Amino acid sequence: MTAQHPTIGRLLRSLRARKGWTLKQMSEHSGIPLSTLSKVEHDRLTLTYDKLLQLSQRLQLRMSELFAEQDEAPEPPVTARRSIGRVDDAIRITTPNYDYYYLCPELRRKRMIPVLTRVRAKTIAEFGALVHHSGEEYIHVLEGRMEVHTEFYDPIVLETGEGVYIDSNMGHAYIAAEGCDEVLLLGVCSSADEQLMESLLTLHGEEGAVASKVRQLEPAAKPARRTARKPATR
């Protein structure tokens, strides 16, 4: 059986790995937007000849070097790793639709990404275009009711204690179901791509996200309690 020809995305990912660059560093060196590079590496977009020429010139590489696939020696497996998933140590990403809390951020090259998500979007129109990224994910409803929209299935509503496992390459969106103001989810995203975390963060970057370290996971907003006024005395 003949080996498959490497894609541009695979070649760029290999080149970036050899240089030890993050997606952001690759973007800075090449002059190509970070979100574009992420899509190319996941084979959702390709580069025109002009962009490839720009890439080779900015990186001071010949085209033949740019498309040279290097044999990579296997690295020893990482064992005995452990990280406590405290929300205080999470990286928080705030977007118009969600608050994401990425847990265990100190571990590098994770094969799965644990994340708490507070969902505010209540309609698919408010959410916008469905998102895609590499790998698979499992989402579990901790509080509230979630409406799941996917590219190839009818929408479904999940109650507290229920979850869904999907192929993340399929377009998907999670919104608060009717009658629910906010939903708290626990998700686990998994991929063979060692840059999965960066890929997820680039999705948020396109939504105008704000990142910060968090001190606590804010509870869902509760309606203010009204107190009866006593009649004035004369």
C-alpha positions as CSV (number, residue, x, y, z in Angstrom):
1,M,0.0,0.0,0.0
2,T,1.4,3.4,-1.0
3,A,1.6,6.1,1.6
4,Q,-0.7,9.1,1.2
5,H,0.8,12.3,0.0
6,P,1.2,14.8,2.8
7,T,-1.1,17.8,2.7
8,I,0.0,21.4,2.9
9,G,-1.5,21.5,6.4
10,R,0.6,18.5,7.5
11,L,3.8,20.0,6.0
12,L,3.3,23.3,7.7
13,R,2.6,21.6,11.0
14,S,5.8,19.6,10.6
15,L,7.8,22.7,9.7
16,R,6.4,24.5,12.7
17,A,7.3,21.6,15.0
18,R,10.9,21.5,13.7
19,K,11.3,25.2,14.5
20,G,9.6,24.8,17.9
21,W,7.1,27.6,17.1
22,T,3.6,28.1,18.3
23,L,0.9,29.1,15.8
24,K,1.2,32.7,17.0
25,Q,5.0,32.7,16.4
26,M,4.5,31.1,12.9
27,S,2.0,33.8,12.1
28,E,4.4,36.6,13.2
29,H,7.3,35.1,11.1
30,S,5.2,34.4,8.0
31,G,2.8,37.4,8.0
32,I,-0.1,35.0,7.5
33,P,-3.1,35.5,10.0
34,L,-3.1,33.0,12.9
35,S,-6.7,31.9,12.1
36,T,-5.7,31.2,8.5
37,L,-2.7,29.1,9.6
38,S,-4.9,27.1,12.0
39,K,-7.4,26.2,9.2
40,V,-4.6,25.3,6.8
41,E,-3.0,22.9,9.4
42,H,-6.4,21.2,9.9
43,D,-6.9,20.9,6.1
44,R,-9.9,23.1,6.1
45,L,-8.2,25.7,3.9
46,T,-5.3,25.7,1.5
47,L,-2.8,28.4,0.5
48,T,-2.5,30.1,-2.9
49,Y,0.8,30.1,-4.8
50,D,1.3,33.8,-3.8
51,K,0.8,32.9,-0.1
52,L,3.2,29.9,-0.4
53,L,5.8,32.2,-2.1
54,Q,5.3,34.8,0.7
55,L,5.8,32.0,3.3
56,S,9.0,30.7,1.8
57,Q,10.4,34.2,1.4
58,R,9.5,35.3,4.9
59,L,11.0,32.1,6.4
60,Q,14.0,32.3,4.0
61,L,13.3,28.8,2.7
62,R,13.3,27.4,-0.9
63,M,10.0,25.9,-2.1
64,S,11.7,22.5,-2.1
65,E,12.6,22.9,1.6
66,L,9.1,24.1,2.4
67,F,7.6,20.9,1.0
68,A,10.3,18.6,2.4
69,E,8.8,16.1,4.9
70,Q,11.3,15.2,7.6
71,D,11.4,11.9,9.3
72,E,10.5,12.4,12.9
73,A,12.0,10.1,15.5
74,P,9.4,8.9,17.9
75,E,9.5,10.5,21.3
76,P,9.3,8.5,24.5
77,P,5.8,8.4,26.0
78,V,5.0,10.9,28.8
79,T,4.0,9.0,31.9
80,A,3.0,9.8,35.6
81,R,1.6,13.2,34.8
82,R,-1.0,14.7,37.1
83,S,-2.8,18.0,37.4
84,I,-5.6,19.1,39.8
85,G,-8.5,20.8,37.9
86,R,-9.0,23.9,40.0
87,V,-11.1,26.7,38.6
88,D,-8.9,29.2,40.4
89,D,-6.0,28.1,38.1
90,A,-8.1,27.9,34.9
91,I,-7.7,30.1,31.9
92,R,-10.9,32.0,31.2
93,I,-12.0,32.9,27.7
94,T,-15.0,35.3,27.4
95,T,-17.0,35.5,24.2
96,P,-20.4,36.9,23.4
97,N,-21.9,33.3,23.6
98,Y,-19.8,31.5,26.2
99,D,-17.5,31.8,29.2
100,Y,-14.9,29.0,28.9
101,Y,-12.7,27.8,31.8
102,Y,-9.8,25.8,30.5
103,L,-8.6,23.5,33.3
104,C,-5.1,22.1,34.1
105,P,-3.4,24.7,31.9
106,E,0.1,23.9,33.1
107,L,0.1,20.6,31.3
108,R,1.6,20.9,27.8
109,R,0.9,18.6,24.8
110,K,-2.4,17.3,26.3
111,R,-4.3,14.8,24.2
112,M,-7.5,15.9,25.8
113,I,-8.7,19.4,27.0
114,P,-11.0,19.6,30.0
115,V,-13.2,22.7,30.0
116,L,-16.1,24.2,32.0
117,T,-18.4,26.3,29.8
118,R,-21.1,28.7,30.8
119,V,-23.5,29.1,27.9
120,R,-25.5,32.4,27.4
121,A,-26.6,32.2,23.7
122,K,-30.3,31.3,23.5
123,T,-30.9,31.0,19.8
124,I,-28.8,29.6,16.9
125,A,-29.1,33.0,15.2
126,E,-27.5,34.7,18.2
127,F,-24.8,32.0,18.3
128,G,-23.8,32.4,14.6
129,A,-22.0,29.9,12.3
130,L,-21.5,26.4,13.6
131,V,-17.9,25.7,14.8
132,H,-15.5,23.0,13.6
133,H,-12.2,21.7,15.0
134,S,-10.2,18.5,15.0
135,G,-10.9,15.5,17.2
136,E,-13.9,14.4,19.2
137,E,-15.6,15.8,22.3
138,Y,-17.9,14.9,25.1
139,I,-20.2,17.5,26.7
140,H,-22.1,16.9,30.0
141,V,-24.8,19.2,31.3
142,L,-24.1,20.2,35.0
143,E,-26.7,22.8,35.4
144,G,-29.7,23.9,33.2
145,R,-30.9,22.5,29.9
146,M,-28.8,22.5,26.7
147,E,-30.0,22.6,23.0
148,V,-27.5,20.8,20.7
149,H,-27.2,21.8,17.1
150,T,-25.0,19.8,14.7
151,E,-24.4,19.8,11.0
152,F,-25.9,16.4,10.1
153,Y,-28.5,15.8,12.9
154,D,-31.7,17.4,14.1
155,P,-31.4,19.6,17.2
156,I,-31.9,17.8,20.6
157,V,-32.4,19.1,24.1
158,L,-30.3,17.6,27.0
159,E,-31.3,17.9,30.6
160,T,-29.1,18.2,33.7
161,G,-27.1,14.9,34.0
162,E,-27.2,14.1,30.3
163,G,-24.4,14.4,27.8
164,V,-23.5,14.0,24.1
165,Y,-20.4,12.6,22.3
166,I,-19.7,14.0,18.8
167,D,-17.1,14.3,16.1
168,S,-15.8,17.8,16.5
169,N,-15.0,18.1,12.8
170,M,-18.8,18.2,12.3
171,G,-20.2,21.7,12.7
172,H,-21.7,22.1,16.1
173,A,-23.2,24.7,18.6
174,Y,-24.5,24.5,22.1
175,I,-27.1,27.0,23.3
176,A,-29.4,27.4,26.3
177,A,-32.7,25.6,25.8
178,E,-36.1,27.4,25.9
179,G,-36.9,28.7,29.4
180,C,-33.3,28.5,30.6
181,D,-31.1,31.6,31.0
182,E,-27.7,29.9,31.3
183,V,-26.3,26.4,31.1
184,L,-23.1,25.1,32.8
185,L,-21.3,22.3,30.9
186,L,-18.3,20.1,31.5
187,G,-16.6,19.2,28.2
188,V,-13.6,17.1,27.2
189,C,-12.1,17.7,23.8
190,S,-9.7,15.1,22.5
191,S,-7.4,15.0,19.4
192,A,-4.2,13.4,18.1
193,D,-3.2,17.0,17.3
194,E,-0.8,18.2,19.9
195,Q,-1.7,21.8,19.2
196,L,-5.4,21.2,20.0
197,M,-5.4,23.8,22.8
198,E,-4.0,26.5,20.4
199,S,-6.6,25.5,17.8
200,L,-9.5,25.9,20.2
201,L,-8.1,29.3,21.3
202,T,-8.0,30.5,17.7
203,L,-11.7,29.7,17.4
204,H,-12.3,32.1,20.3
205,G,-10.0,34.7,18.8
206,E,-12.3,35.0,15.8
207,E,-15.2,35.8,18.1
208,G,-13.4,38.7,19.8
209,A,-12.6,36.8,22.9
210,V,-11.0,38.2,26.1
211,A,-8.7,35.8,28.0
212,S,-7.7,36.0,31.7
213,K,-6.8,33.9,34.7
214,V,-9.9,33.4,36.9
215,R,-10.3,33.5,40.6
216,Q,-13.8,31.9,40.8
217,L,-16.5,30.5,38.6
218,E,-19.3,32.9,38.9
219,P,-22.7,31.4,39.6
220,A,-25.5,31.8,37.2
221,A,-27.3,35.1,37.6
222,K,-30.4,34.9,39.9
223,P,-33.3,37.3,39.8
224,A,-33.2,39.9,42.5
225,R,-35.5,39.2,45.4
226,R,-38.1,41.8,46.0
227,T,-39.0,42.8,49.5
228,A,-42.3,44.3,50.4
229,R,-42.3,47.9,51.5
230,K,-43.9,48.7,54.8
231,P,-46.6,51.4,54.7
232,A,-45.3,54.7,55.9
233,T,-46.5,55.7,59.4
234,R,-47.8,59.1,60.0
